[in-house]
Amino acid sequence: MRIPMLFRFSLYGFLKNQRYYDPFLILVFLEKGLSFFQIGILIGFREICTNLFEIPSGALADLYGRRRAMIFSFCAYIASFATFALSESFAVLFMAMFFFGLGDAFRTGTHKAMIFDWLNMQGRSDEKTKIYGYTRSWSQMGSAVSVLIAGVLVFYLGSYTVIFWYSIIPYLLNIINFLGYPKELDGGRQNKFSLRSVADMLGSTLKQSVQFPPLRRLVFEGMGFEGMYKASKDYLQPILERTAIVLPVFVLMDESKRTALLVGGVYFVLYFISSFASRNSHRISDWRGGDEGAAQVMWWFDLVLFALLIPALWFSWYPAIIALFIALAILQNFWRPGLISRFNAQSTPEMSATILSVEAQSKSLATIILAPLLGWLVDTVGNFSPIGIIGTTIAIAILVVYHSELETN
C-alpha cells in the first residue's frame, strides 16, 4: 500500500523532533561546569558551522538530490548525538556542535522545498501556509511526546547525558522514511558534480537576496524574530530548574528528579499548544488579509511579551517568566509558517531549497551574534533580564521600519 505523502511529511517532523536531550541541553552544559558565556560560544559555533554549509547545502540539494541531502543530514545528527554522549571536555563539545551544525545545514530549507514542490505538483500551491503549518504541528506534537519520554528517562536514569543515545533511534527510523519519498521530489538534479553549477546557483540566489527589497526585508525580519527566539528560548531550562528547587511539593525528591518532572510538564504544555498554533497559523493570515499583515500584528505581540519579560526576569517572578516563555513559543509557531510562505513566494521552483537556505542562514547569523552576547550579559548582570531588553529592542527596530515603509508608500 502506498503511504500518502502528507503522512510521510508529518511523520518526518514527528520523528525529527524526538530530541530527548533538547529540554535539558542547557542543564547538560551547566552540569559540565560551563558558564552561560561558554554555552553561548558553543551555540554560536554550531550556528557558524550551519552558516558555512547552509547555502551550499541548499544548492547541492537542488542540483543533486534532496533525498540524499536529507539522509546525509540525519547521519550527521546521529554522529553529533554519539559525540555528545561520549564527550567529557569543552573541546570535544565543539566537535559535537560541528556535526549538529552540518546536519542542520543539509536539512533546513531542503525538506520545506520538497513539501512546496509536492504542493505545486498537486496543484495546491495556494495552500502553502496551511499545509506547512499542518506538518509543522506534527513536529510540535512530536516535541510534546518527546519531552514526556525525556522526562521519564531523566527521572529513572538520573542522568541528562545518557538520553543522547536514545535520540539516535527515531533518527534511524526517519532515514527509512526518506527512502520512501518519490524521486520527483529530488528536484532538477544533475548526475555529475560541478563546482561551477553550485557557484552559479549560489551567485544567482545571493544576488537576488541582496538586490530584491522584499527578500532583503524578509532576511532581516527572520534574523530579528527567529534569531532572537533561537538564542533565548533555552534559558527557560535553568529557570525551571530554579523553580523546581524552591517548590515544596518536590522537596522529598533529588534535584534531577524534581527538574525532570517540572521540565517535562511545562515543555509538554508548551509543545502541545504550539502544535495547535502552527496548525492554525493560516487563520491569522486569513484574518489580516495575507502573510504580510499577519507578520505586523505578531511583531506587536513580540514587543509586548519581551517588554513584560524585563521586570519578570529582573525580580525573578518565576510563574510569570514561565508563562511568558510559553507565550513566546506559541507566537513563534504562529509566525514561522507565514515567514516560510513569504520566502517561498519570492523564489522559483528550481531555486526554492536555496532561497529557504538563505532564510535559515540569516537566522543562524543572528544566533551567532546573539547567543554569546546574551550569555555574557547574563553572566555579567547576574540575572536573565538582558533577554527581555534585547528582545524588546529588536521588536521596536522592526516596527519602526514597518512604520517608515507605510509612510513612504
Phi, psi and omega in degrees: 000132180283129181277127180303143183293326179297326175293316180297317178299316180292321178297321177305310182295320180298313181288323181300326183268013171278061179257088189293342180278340194303315181290352184239009188299313179297322179293327174299313181295318178296323178298329179276002175089016181278149172275169179294328177293318177297321177297317178298322178296317179298314179296319177298319178297318177302317181289329175297316178299315177299317182298318182296324184259354191299298183291318175303323180294320178296318178295317179297322178295317179296325186271325192235007173121115183286327178297317178299320179297319181292319178296317177299318180303314184285334172294322178294320177301315181299319177298322179295314181299317180297321180292319176301316182295327184266345188289141177227009180219158179299321182296318182292331178298331176296323178294318177298319178293326177298311180298321180294317178298322178296317178298316178299318183298319183276351180261308186298135181089317185293309183291324177299320179298323178295319178297314182292324175296318179298319177297319177298318179297328181272359183069031183237032184296339179283357181255020186305308183297318182294312183290318178296321177297323179295311181294324178293329178297326177288331173297315180292325175295323175299320177295322179297316178293319182301317184290330175293315178298316180298317179299318178296317181298314180293321182299315185271331181268338178068021181219139175278322189293323186297336183290349174297324180297320182290335180291341181292326187300306180296334179287326172295320179296325180290327175300319176297321178299318180298328181296341178268359177289141179291151181297335182299337182273002178288343184087183181279068187283155176253160183272334181246140179287136179216116177299328179298318180296317179296315181297319179297317180296316180296314181300316181296317182291315180296321178299318179295320182296324183277320189270339184265109187306314180301320180289323179297318179293322178300320179301314181290325176297315179298320178298317183289310185283303185289319181297316180293318180297316182294324182285336188251340191298326184282354174292348173299329184297307177295332177293318177295323179297317179293323178295318181298325182294323186270350180285123183292338183294336182257013191296334183277352180262158175284168190300318183295323179290318178299315180296319181300318181294314183289315178299315180300316181293313182294314181292329176297313178299316181302310183288325181295314179291324178297324177300316177298317181298315181297318182294333184251014181299329181295338181292327177292320177297319178297319182293321183267005177080022178141171183293328180296313179297321179296321181297319180298317179298317183290333174295324177294319176298320179300317179299313182297315183295315179292324178296320178291333179292333184302302179291326181297318179286323182295318183263006177057048174276085191302314179301318180293320180299313181298316180297320181290322176296321177296318179297321178295321178294320178296315179299319180298327180280338168287322186286315192302310181301321179294321178297314180298320178297321179293320176295315182297327180294340181264007184239168172260159183304322183285347181245010189296316180297323181291316179299316179291333174289328174299317177300313181295323180293321180296322177296319178297319180299318178296320180293324177304321181279314190283324185297308177296324179298313179298316180300315179296317180294320179296315177298320184287313183286326180093003172213183188262011183300332177303335178299312180294321182294312182291318179299320178295318180299316180296315181298318178298317181299316181293318181293327175297319178296315177303314182297320179297319180294322179295321178292323179293319181284000000 
